[in-house]
Amino acid sequence: MMKKNLTVFALAALALTACSTQQADEQPNKRDLIERVLDQSKAPDVIPAAFFHHFPDKFGPKAVEEHFAFFKATNNDILKVQYETLPPKWEIKTAEDFAKVQELTEDYFEPQLKVIEELAKQQKDSALIIPTVYSPLLILHQAAGKEVDEVIKQNPAAAEPAFEKLAKSIATYIRAARERGADGFYVSSHGGNVEFFGQDSEVWTKYLRKWDKYISEVADSVAPLNILHICGGEYKDLDAWADYPGTIINLPEFDVKKLRHAQEVFKRPILGGLDHRGVLINGTLEELLAHVDTVLTEGPQNLILGANCTVPDSTSSERLRAVVDYVHNWRQTHKK
């Protein structure tokens, strides 16, 4: 449950750390750009933009270097740290096998935490450091394969202790990452598989949803800015996630009318507007920028332009940079 006004809380907390002394002719600090979008009463003068993909190196100095190089090359307004920690492998063929799942300690996440810590040391004054976290269900998929869903469906009560252990593992990671310099978290909800169980099913509503939502609640309790990402899937109603905490909402949708509806329902800024496998990667640059015009003209007022999911790794930084720079100048070049 949200116990506070997220926008007010986020604005106040970010103001403590954002660089506030700007020269009149400078582009605002990237932390400031995101802060301004949180104000739902008006459209920001400069529209932020951010795109994300995975990197060849998962941990260590090369991972830090690749994250930073992509951030600089694209001119992104958020430095998102990818989640790459894999759980142990657990063979789960029967309900009894869920007992194999163990809670993970902070030490287990140490390689990932070191990447966050180093990026925060280098960039915290100029960019928001936002690590990704996964849902308990997605981590269980990594550990046991997606065929585990059939076992869950047969006996969700037996599976719930495993969800709880994994949720508490992620909570440990969130708290440790915050101590290492994370400003907030990109919280991925449920791993994109709710359609298998059914959005109104007991499996989802009674057993899965509470531990899925728990991750957002933990992030909300320790950090001022969190992005709720609802993974792609077939949904009856995305409004059902409106009670999840999250300062910014990133939906699987990219239709501008649906995004405007979401901003009205969630009452929070939207990250998105582009299909991560559509014109963003397949169209000419002219087609892409024309589509961006449509999104910014007809979409939500408080938008961080981005994609509905992680873009393919093959997407060139130069192409993304062209979009980001275009968006930054859009209010000035499209004055009525």
Beta strands, then each sheet from edge to edge (+ up, - down):
strand 1: 78-81
strand 2: 128-133
strand 3: 184-189
strand 4: 225-230
strand 5: 248-250
strand 6: 270-274
strand 7: 303-307
sheet 1: 1+ 2+ 3+ 4+ 5+
sheet 2: 6+ 7+
end
